[in-house]
Amino acid sequence: MKYLVLLLVSWQAFAQSTREQQLNYRTKGATSELKAAAYASKGIYEPTQATEAFILANAKNITELKAFYRTELPEATQCQIIGLIAKQDESILLAKYPNSKPQVSAFILKQLLAKPRVNITLRSWDAAHQKAFIIAVGTYKATWALPLIQNSNFKTEQIIAQLQVQGAKGLPAVWDLLKTNQVDAQKIADFTTTLAANAYLKNQLSGYDQASTAQKTVLLAYGSCRQWTEVKSLVWRAVQSNHPERAAGFEALDKWVDLGDFDLIAEKLSIVQLPNEVKALQNCMTQLIKKDGTRTSKITAFAKAAKHKLNWVPFVQEVANLDWLYALGKTNEEALRAFVRINGKAFANVDQQVLRYRNALSLTQNLETREQIYKGLVKCNSLSAMRTLYLGLKEPNIKQLAVDGLAALYVANPEFQGTMTKEWTLENQWQISDAAIRDQVMKSNPGRGFYTMYNGIDLRGWKGLVDNPVKRRKTSADTLAMKQIKADSIMRKGWLAQGEELHFTGHGDNLCSVKDYQDFELTIDWKIEKDGDAGLYLRGSPQVQIWDIARTNVGAQVGSGGLYNNQINPKNPSKVADNPVGEWNTFRVIMRGERVTVYLNGEMVVDQVILENYWDRKIPIFIKDAIELQAHGNHIVYRNIYVKELVPQPIYQPEEVGFEPLFDGTSLFNWTGNTTDYVPVNGELVVDPKRGGKGNLYTKKEYGDFHMKFEFQLTPGANNGLGIRTPLEGDAAYVGMELQILDNTSPMYAKLQPYQYHGSVYGIISAKQGFLKPVGEWNEEEVIAEGNHIKVILNGEVITDGDIVQAIKNGTPDHKEHPGLLNKTGHIGFLGHGSPLKFRNLRIKEIIKKKK
Amino acid sequence: MAITLTINRKKVSLDIDSNTPLLWALRDHVGLLGTKYGCGIAQCGACTVWVNGEPMRSCVLPISAVGNAQITTIEGLDPAGKHPVQEAWDELDVPQCGYCQAGQIMTAAALLKKNPRPSKQEIIDGMAGNICRCGTYHRIQEAVALAAKKVKK
């Protein structure tokens, strides 16, 4: 504090003395003290501004000013002094001009050319001063100076100056000068264009073929601007030729192109190399695209096939097929920027979009390109994008963008809100520009959300692999602990934490999460090498497959992401979505109950498929166990390993004594058949016929006499059926028995027979109508099958109650064969007819016949 | 070919090729040099004039397409040069080299005619077709906003 006060006092004293000194100098006029200070300052800025004050004090004293003038002074100061001297003695202008610096030259020329002067010998000056003078003659329209600049060494400037002074009238005089090759023809032509010289130049056009290159250049430029019809063919001829006027042709071409020329321009653009020709054809292409913006795929095709693909980069708009541009971008910044620009539109697949952005980041250190990439990432609703922005906080010129981007993404994406992302977002909370957004982030109260499984430093949170889950469950805790120590030491040799990346060297065993996971969502990026092979173990069990799709000898062409060890349920991914070997891929894996969904690079490749228990196929997949990264003897890299634990689905347990669940709300392990269309969702068994499954869903077990209770919810016109005492094959309504499940309130079923109504023993025993609840509400149903007696109770009302033997004593009511009607036992099944509907709380009690 | 144009409310008879872009009819034959030649391919906006009150790029508009339309150039925007946009331009000292300004002003005045109270974004969007190589965009946007206030009064 003491020092601060001292500092403040001394600074004030200094400031005051400076201020006083400055005022002194300004007010006291030309004192010797001021003169000494001005000379001492040497024109360099100092707070008392002695030089300024000295010059002002001597504004009329040109002797002092002349003495003070020196070329070391700042150019503006020199101009000030020369200006003051010139008021009394104009000879200073010409005297100082030859050695003046550019800003001083410009200052002098303006005054010099304001009126006629004698004694000017252009050739006595150096080239730069000659040239500046000639240009100024035109700028200030100094007619008197024209004779001075004739026969100069700067023909281009001379001609333009002459035209500036004389306008179109000067053209005949310079026309002959255009015969030399020592002029910048295009520069002259560009100036000539602004003159009104129609009559003269139209006349010259008739002699076009005999004209010099510079003359032709002027004619092509001028005539093109004015759309002289006859010039069009001359321009095209010049462009197609190898004559010197070819450049002028290219320069004028954009005034003549129309949509019919698209292919011609495109072909030329693909092969030209000279910068001016590339530029000219790009101008043409810009024009054409403006006239017709629908040719994007044509442009992509031309670009990909072009000899010089870079020429096409500014025009590429298509998101699809960016690989060629990415390949170019590896060595060319402009192409990389185009890649980044176009990727900005690729929101249809955000995972791929973010991977491309991250690839681009790894390719360039160019600050502008990196900024462009981060600006794109801000618009990607993705956890990986948030992580990348978090990394961007370390780049000084990205920081603000990243801080605001993180906050915006956090607020916009509740599904990514969690302790970790909140910490990322608030790491620089006071730099968040938008106070309202900052407030929203700070007040948010997310759960744990996604958290990282890999800390970027070491292998904390991971452990080595000991046996398999089945064996582990049979091993004593002591033995397990011993084995774990050994496994952990093997792990540390094979798995290496390298910053953002987790590497498997190719030697060792699986890397296992210390924590056991039940239901979860996992995102992870992975990268393999040629012939690579790896995978994710879920709940300690193999696996979500990762492999090089080139390995057709092992069937890898199906792609990565499949549940490789499934035997009953699908094992292959539904499509190939792998990125090329050596590039990053993103997995999003969701495991709920026994089912797994896998997104690979934004494409769903596994859709709620049951993961079978590889270690013991007689039991369903474990309720919970480790997430493992598989070791398969080759180098593989992971990053962005984030997991979110999901609330497990409740397991259903019936309240009634003696009843067992037929479906526990999560697992179809006790069922067989169409486990594709019948899916557990939030404890309900949901039938979704659009999922592509086939056939019926049956209990694995057979039931004879039983009391079953369940609830069902219909959709309009829904049709299903409860098969009982049925074999697994054949039409259950005939080879067993079907108890109809049907929205018979729908007008489409107006003509049904009573033995087809809801609750009927299909084709055999009719049911009472009118007890279904309105479509969309849950119905409760009981089925009691005891010997030949079948009873169905719907919402508390007995709607079917009959004896199947008596029902057919006069033949089957529907006149069809029912060979399985009198089966003693069989499976229970759901007999889908392509309608969506839901079941829940399925429970059953077997009736053991009491012996009388 | 003789053709009659209505330029700044005056009828002007010209005997020139009907393919001639309006810009050059104005500059070469009528002597109105306020409208500038920039790119010649309708990309920069320097040559903007009004055709029946609509801002158009005169460098690519053949006079054959103009017909009886009313043409307004920067010279005809206001007889005294006191259009609110021009006054705003003056007050805020908008131009630097000034080359693009006639086009900028014509576009701005047309914008305000259609939308007397443009938002900041509407100004940016409305002026987007006019390029200024000195980069005076921030002053241009301020001036259009100021002119809008003047128009309201």
HADDOCK unambig.tbl for C-alpha pairs under 7 A between the chains (distance, minus, plus):
assign (segid A and resid 196 and name CA) (segid B and resid 28 and name CA) 4.40 0.50 0.50
assign (segid A and resid 225 and name CA) (segid B and resid 40 and name CA) 6.48 0.50 0.50
assign (segid A and resid 226 and name CA) (segid B and resid 20 and name CA) 5.13 0.50 0.50
assign (segid A and resid 226 and name CA) (segid B and resid 21 and name CA) 5.95 0.50 0.50
assign (segid A and resid 226 and name CA) (segid B and resid 24 and name CA) 6.45 0.50 0.50
assign (segid A and resid 227 and name CA) (segid B and resid 19 and name CA) 6.03 0.50 0.50
assign (segid A and resid 227 and name CA) (segid B and resid 20 and name CA) 5.67 0.50 0.50
assign (segid A and resid 227 and name CA) (segid B and resid 21 and name CA) 6.93 0.50 0.50
assign (segid A and resid 254 and name CA) (segid B and resid 41 and name CA) 6.96 0.50 0.50
assign (segid A and resid 255 and name CA) (segid B and resid 40 and name CA) 6.89 0.50 0.50
assign (segid A and resid 255 and name CA) (segid B and resid 41 and name CA) 6.16 0.50 0.50
